[in-house]
């Protein structure tokens, strides 16, 4: 069975290893999305975030801090979270698609890239970083 579908989602852990969550592709959504199910909360990110984040990491060439933050809080400069909402990224803003739940890009996307073999992610209690493989 193909992994990363609603029927067979990726089973992931946050970088710190403290929480489990599921992710899967929803290519029929408009725009196509990565669905992130954390308990009863569902977040959605633009599907192109996988390729765009990998390309950014490759261009950067080194470790990038994750810097996860809720949508209502500012993201620390130079982090994956800040890039995921920056006007300078390829989508010109938020990769998060669900208003009020657009943040936490730096928490939930890095383990997916690691699972897909595109990135290396640190797994410390906090202040984790990632880099392209």
Number of C-alpha atoms within 10 A of each C-alpha: 6 8 13 19 16 13 10 13 18 20 16 19 17 17 25 15 12 9 11 12 17 20 25 22 21 18 13 8 12 9 13 15 22 26 23 21 18 14 10 5 9 14 22 24 26 22 20 15 22 17 12 16 23 18 14 17 20 15 10 12 12 11 16 18 20 29 23 23 18 16 18 10 9 14 23 15 12 12 18 27 27 24 25 29 21 17 12 10 17 16 15 12 14 24 25 23 18 14 11 11 17 20 29 20 28 26 21 24 24 26 23 24 22 19 14 12 11 21 19 17 24 19 17 11 10 12 13 19 21 24 23 22 14
